[in-house]
Amino acid sequence: MKTYKGFALYDQSHITWLLVLACAAAAVLIAGRKGGKLRENLKTGTVLAALTGQLIVGTSRVLDGTYGLDTLPLHVCAFACYGSVLHRFASLKWGPWPRLTQIFFYPMLPGAVCALLSPDWTPYDVLSPVSIGAFLVHASIPTYILLSMEEGSIRPDIRKSWVPVIFIVLYAAVMLPFDLHFKMNYGFLQLPVPGSPLMLIADIFGTGRGYLVGYMLGYVFLMLLLYGVYYVVRAAARGRK
């Protein structure tokens, strides 16, 4: 098994990654505002970039011997990657899914951004294939979602906010027994990522059942906050027109 030196949160290499990805995402979103075929191609490109990143991560872990029960693609962001691919190509034929697409706005959009800010792949070298693939996945997902929101195929609607709640309940109902049985931490349902906002929940509610209760309360609170921010920004944008 290959060994890695890893990198630290917000060290020079991590910040460089964030700046480069932020500039790349901004360039894609600005170009996408022109609409038409260019935006369609950019949407296709971003979901393919996310899928490519996921394949890079998986292949690299298999080759270096770090692929195992604890590195399966079972986190929410992995579902966001595959869901984005499915949404992109299925919506070309059947159109947008106004209810199901709520889970892209939440939790998949903020989840991917939080993963970039507090990655759980820090044990790998910052320029290792795993890190490159993981950064690519988690930057492509929010870029695709924002492009789709600009186009209108993903439309946040607080009246459909029950969909993200049902999603996380179903996810937890499946993954929590798996985590407990195999002593895993998929969905970070057991422990927070060091340096992530989930640390605050652990500090307030503790571990075990308390952490899970805080996790669910925090999930709903952040969801309502994000919908609120969306409506405020949308109203402000309309006011400037």
C-alpha positions as CSV (number, residue, x, y, z in Angstrom):
1,M,0.0,0.0,0.0
2,K,1.4,3.4,-1.0
3,T,2.0,5.9,1.8
4,Y,1.2,9.7,1.5
5,K,2.4,12.8,3.4
6,G,-1.0,14.5,3.0
7,F,-1.8,18.2,3.3
8,A,-3.3,20.5,5.9
9,L,-6.5,22.4,5.8
10,Y,-5.9,25.9,4.5
11,D,-2.2,25.5,3.9
12,Q,-0.8,27.2,0.8
13,S,-1.6,24.2,-1.4
14,H,-5.2,23.9,-0.2
15,I,-5.8,27.7,-0.7
16,T,-4.2,27.6,-4.1
17,W,-6.6,24.8,-5.1
18,L,-9.6,26.8,-3.8
19,L,-8.5,29.9,-5.7
20,V,-7.9,28.1,-9.0
21,L,-11.2,26.2,-8.8
22,A,-13.1,29.4,-7.8
23,C,-11.7,31.2,-10.8
24,A,-12.4,28.3,-13.1
25,A,-16.0,28.0,-11.9
26,A,-16.6,31.7,-12.2
27,A,-15.3,31.7,-15.8
28,V,-17.7,28.8,-16.6
29,L,-20.7,30.5,-15.0
30,I,-20.0,33.8,-16.7
31,A,-19.6,32.0,-20.1
32,G,-22.8,30.1,-19.4
33,R,-24.8,33.3,-19.0
34,K,-24.6,33.7,-22.8
35,G,-27.0,30.8,-23.0
36,G,-27.8,28.7,-26.0
37,K,-25.6,25.8,-27.2
38,L,-22.6,27.1,-25.2
39,R,-24.4,26.7,-21.9
40,E,-25.6,23.3,-22.9
41,N,-22.1,22.2,-23.7
42,L,-20.8,23.6,-20.5
43,K,-23.4,21.7,-18.5
44,T,-22.4,18.5,-20.3
45,G,-18.7,19.2,-19.7
46,T,-19.1,19.8,-16.0
47,V,-21.0,16.6,-15.3
48,L,-18.5,14.7,-17.4
49,A,-15.7,16.4,-15.4
50,A,-17.4,15.3,-12.2
51,L,-17.7,11.7,-13.4
52,T,-14.1,11.7,-14.6
53,G,-12.9,12.9,-11.2
54,Q,-14.9,10.1,-9.5
55,L,-13.3,7.5,-11.8
56,I,-9.8,9.0,-11.1
57,V,-10.4,8.7,-7.4
58,G,-11.6,5.1,-7.5
59,T,-9.0,3.9,-10.0
60,S,-6.2,5.5,-8.1
61,R,-7.3,3.9,-4.8
62,V,-7.5,0.5,-6.4
63,L,-4.0,0.8,-7.9
64,D,-2.4,2.1,-4.7
65,G,-4.2,-0.4,-2.4
66,T,-6.2,2.1,-0.4
67,Y,-9.6,1.1,-1.9
68,G,-11.7,-0.7,0.7
69,L,-14.9,-0.7,2.7
70,D,-14.2,2.8,4.0
71,T,-13.6,4.4,0.6
72,L,-16.7,3.3,-1.3
73,P,-18.6,6.0,-3.2
74,L,-21.4,6.2,-0.6
75,H,-21.1,9.8,0.6
76,V,-23.7,12.3,-0.5
77,C,-21.3,14.0,-2.9
78,A,-20.9,10.7,-4.7
79,F,-24.6,10.5,-5.2
80,A,-24.5,14.1,-6.3
81,C,-22.0,13.2,-9.0
82,Y,-24.0,10.3,-10.4
83,G,-27.3,12.3,-9.9
84,S,-25.9,15.2,-11.9
85,V,-25.0,12.9,-14.8
86,L,-28.4,11.3,-14.7
87,H,-30.2,14.7,-14.4
88,R,-28.2,16.1,-17.3
89,F,-28.9,13.4,-19.8
90,A,-32.3,12.3,-18.6
91,S,-33.6,15.9,-18.6
92,L,-32.6,16.2,-22.2
93,K,-35.3,13.6,-23.0
94,W,-37.9,14.0,-20.2
95,G,-37.4,17.6,-19.1
96,P,-36.6,18.9,-15.6
97,W,-37.9,17.2,-12.4
98,P,-39.1,20.1,-10.2
99,R,-39.4,18.0,-7.1
100,L,-36.4,15.8,-7.3
101,T,-34.1,18.6,-8.4
102,Q,-34.6,20.2,-4.9
103,I,-32.0,17.9,-3.6
104,F,-29.4,19.4,-5.9
105,F,-30.0,22.8,-4.4
106,Y,-29.9,21.2,-1.0
107,P,-28.0,19.3,0.3
108,M,-25.8,18.6,-2.8
109,L,-24.8,22.2,-3.6
110,P,-23.7,23.3,-0.1
111,G,-22.4,19.8,0.6
112,A,-19.9,19.9,-2.3
113,V,-18.8,23.4,-1.3
114,C,-18.3,22.4,2.3
115,A,-16.3,19.4,1.1
116,L,-13.9,21.7,-0.8
117,L,-13.5,23.9,2.3
118,S,-13.0,21.0,4.7
119,P,-11.9,18.0,2.6
120,D,-11.7,14.5,4.1
121,W,-9.0,13.5,1.6
122,T,-6.2,15.5,3.4
123,P,-4.3,12.2,4.1
124,Y,-3.4,12.1,0.4
125,D,-0.8,14.3,-1.2
126,V,-2.3,17.5,-2.6
127,L,-1.3,16.6,-6.1
128,S,-2.0,12.9,-5.9
129,P,-4.6,11.5,-8.3
130,V,-7.1,11.1,-5.4
131,S,-6.8,14.7,-4.5
132,I,-7.0,15.9,-8.1
133,G,-10.0,13.8,-8.7
134,A,-11.7,14.8,-5.5
135,F,-11.2,18.5,-6.1
136,L,-12.5,18.1,-9.6
137,V,-15.6,16.2,-8.5
138,H,-16.5,18.7,-5.7
139,A,-15.9,21.8,-7.9
140,S,-17.8,20.4,-10.9
141,I,-21.0,19.6,-8.9
142,P,-21.8,23.1,-7.7
143,T,-20.8,24.6,-11.0
144,Y,-23.3,22.3,-12.8
145,I,-26.0,23.1,-10.3
146,L,-25.5,26.8,-10.6
147,L,-25.5,26.6,-14.4
148,S,-28.8,24.6,-14.2
149,M,-30.3,27.2,-11.8
150,E,-29.4,29.9,-14.3
151,E,-31.1,28.0,-17.1
152,G,-34.1,27.1,-15.0
153,S,-33.9,23.3,-15.0
154,I,-33.2,23.4,-11.3
155,R,-35.6,25.7,-9.5
156,P,-35.4,26.0,-5.7
157,D,-38.9,26.1,-4.3
158,I,-39.3,26.2,-0.5
159,R,-42.8,24.6,-0.9
160,K,-40.9,21.5,-2.1
161,S,-38.4,21.6,0.8
162,W,-39.8,18.4,2.1
163,V,-38.0,16.6,-0.6
164,P,-34.5,17.2,0.8
165,V,-35.8,16.2,4.2
166,I,-37.1,12.9,2.9
167,F,-33.8,12.4,1.1
168,I,-31.7,12.7,4.2
169,V,-34.1,10.5,6.2
170,L,-33.9,7.8,3.6
171,Y,-30.1,8.2,3.3
172,A,-29.6,8.0,7.1
173,A,-32.0,5.0,7.3
174,V,-29.8,3.1,4.9
175,M,-26.4,4.3,5.8
176,L,-26.6,4.6,9.6
177,P,-27.0,0.8,10.1
178,F,-24.2,0.2,7.6
179,D,-22.0,2.7,9.5
180,L,-22.7,1.2,12.8
181,H,-22.3,-2.4,11.7
182,F,-19.0,-1.9,9.8
183,K,-17.7,1.0,11.9
184,M,-17.7,3.4,9.0
185,N,-18.7,7.1,8.8
186,Y,-20.5,7.6,5.5
187,G,-22.5,10.8,5.4
188,F,-20.5,11.8,8.5
189,L,-23.4,10.5,10.5
190,Q,-21.1,9.3,13.2
191,L,-18.4,11.9,13.4
192,P,-17.7,15.3,11.8
193,V,-14.9,16.0,9.4
194,P,-12.2,17.9,11.4
195,G,-12.5,21.6,10.6
196,S,-16.0,21.4,9.1
197,P,-19.2,23.1,10.4
198,L,-20.2,19.7,11.7
199,M,-17.6,20.2,14.5
200,L,-19.9,22.8,16.0
201,I,-22.7,20.2,16.2
202,A,-20.4,17.8,17.9
203,D,-19.3,20.5,20.4
204,I,-22.9,21.4,21.3
205,F,-24.7,18.0,21.2
206,G,-21.8,15.6,21.9
207,T,-21.4,12.3,20.2
208,G,-23.7,9.3,19.6
209,R,-27.4,10.0,19.6
210,G,-26.9,13.6,20.6
211,Y,-24.7,14.2,17.5
212,L,-27.3,12.6,15.3
213,V,-30.1,14.7,16.7
214,G,-28.0,17.8,16.2
215,Y,-27.1,16.7,12.7
216,M,-30.7,16.5,11.7
217,L,-31.6,19.8,13.4
218,G,-28.7,21.5,11.7
219,Y,-29.6,20.0,8.4
220,V,-33.1,21.5,8.5
221,F,-31.9,24.8,9.9
222,L,-29.3,25.2,7.1
223,M,-31.8,24.1,4.5
224,L,-34.3,26.8,5.5
225,L,-31.5,29.4,5.7
226,L,-30.3,28.5,2.2
227,Y,-33.8,28.8,0.8
228,G,-34.1,32.2,2.5
229,V,-30.9,33.5,1.1
230,Y,-31.9,32.3,-2.3
231,Y,-35.2,34.2,-2.2
232,V,-33.5,37.4,-0.9
233,V,-30.8,37.2,-3.7
234,R,-33.5,36.6,-6.3
235,A,-35.6,39.5,-5.1
236,A,-32.6,41.8,-5.1
237,A,-31.6,40.7,-8.6
238,R,-35.1,41.4,-9.9
239,G,-35.1,44.8,-8.2
240,R,-32.0,45.8,-10.1
241,K,-33.7,45.1,-13.5
